């Protein structure tokens, strides 16, 4: 079973993604902020990280930096799911090793689940 960690501060959205992904057979955990995400990554290494950029406490950019420092996370795929749609943000995320950058407003939860399944 593939494991996913969703890092999303909007509880409603996190719950929608969690429910839909579990319905597809994924094991899913969530974190409501960057600090909680890093704490979970100490013990739980997912196959995929679904990461928002604008987060309380520690933002997604810092999470990406910290992930690069850890050898045990180098094979984890990362999808950024953010409302930041500026080209500079997308290019920065790709440089940081993100495999996909999705703008929340452009995709329905079902489309996002399909993208995850493709990976």
Secondary structure as UniProt FT lines:
FT   STRAND          3..7
FT   HELIX           11..23
FT   TURN            24..25
FT   STRAND          27..31
FT   HELIX           34..43
FT   STRAND          48..51
FT   HELIX           60..68
FT   HELIX           71..73
FT   TURN            74..75
FT   STRAND          77..82
FT   HELIX           87..95
FT   TURN            96..97
FT   STRAND          100..103
FT   HELIX           104..106
FT   HELIX           109..118
//
